[in-house]
Amino acid sequence: MNLLTTILYTILVFFVIIGIHEWGHMFFAKRAGILVREFAIGFGPKLLSFKKGETKYAFRLLPFGGFARMAGEDPELIQINPGQTIALRLKDGIVTHIYLDQLDRYSHLTQGEVVKLDIERDLHVELDSKGDVTRYEIDPKAMIVARNQENQIAPLNRQFMSKSVGQRMMTIFGGPLMNFVLALVLFTVYVFMLGVPVEGTGKLVIADVIEGSPAAEAGVRAGDQIVKVNGETLGEDSERMTRMISASENKPMTWQVLRDGEIIELTVTPQITDGESAKAGVYIGLTYDYRRPTLVEAASGTWNQVVYWTEQIFIGLQKLVTLEVKLEDLGGPVDIARTTGQAAQAGLTTLILWTSVLSLYLGIFNLLPVPALDGSRLIFLAVEGVRGKPISQERESLVHLIGFSALFLLMIAVTYYDIIALFQR
């Protein structure tokens, strides 16, 4: 598979698992009435952006995650102070736009100095125009325009912190939840695509041949189906095949293999290479004919996949916590891209399985109690629910900032080792 195809598949997989995660945050935020200012995949400079409704959608340069920026999570950047001259656009006497600069372009609009402004609670502005103070009501979706950019105001009831603890926890948990839902759906698709093996149809197939081994010298190839060994039909008994090889040290064996619809007879002489038993130098796999699973079988197969991969993910996380793995052994974006390319090359079924595992991993990883991750934010909200009042937003933001910085540095280091390993292959 060429580099361009690998990149395209990687972007697609990244878009799906990150997009569904951030969509989960946005979905539950909007259900709670929170203003979602931006939905972004990636960090850093914008590559592409557009606005739909109240939300700006953006694709950014660095593929390290994404975010759904909600009103009230961070201090509003635009401040309007008493005495500042502004211009107002009115519709039916209600303010729809507030202009802060380039006021000469808006000489036809209502202008004056701000006496009082409230864009969070009462939604009104008192404007002094040549000594005449007038009060104007502000539309809850009014825009503040500065430096040719529009920003929608966020009344208090549209801000993240104004919502109940339960609504905020659901908004935060929504991201990992959607990753779990996606993983469940994709695992189900994988089970249906893979099918259920039909009993009695097992075939012994050469999965791989070690270079320079007796089997390789005899002409055995990966993909060959073993039909008979020394005139005996083995069916799906791989253990018997292993025993026959072990008992044939320096004794020629006759293998009949099916290759491209043709029976080929090969002579393989096992040798002792590890001091224990004779080997032919092949890895033997077992394949079956498959049928479409029933709904019960599909449900069972999906559950087995979820349980197995969840266990594997937690085993990996445990090794990471106990420092059983080195930094250079961790996989970052480059390694994920390489593995995604290999999965795509192996076929759609393998790519779907790989995407399922990544989505499951992202959901679990984000629920870890690590600063800047969703799990840490849920802990802060749980503490707020128990004590009846929130922890200082400044302190919480500082904790998350430190955690995000540490994770970002870790990602840079892992990516560095990924690149080094890529050139060493």
Summary of the structure (lengths in Angstrom):
residues: 425
radius of gyration: 31.0
end to end distance: 16.1
largest distance: 110.1
contacts: 1258
relative contact order: 0.11
helix: 45%
strand: 29%
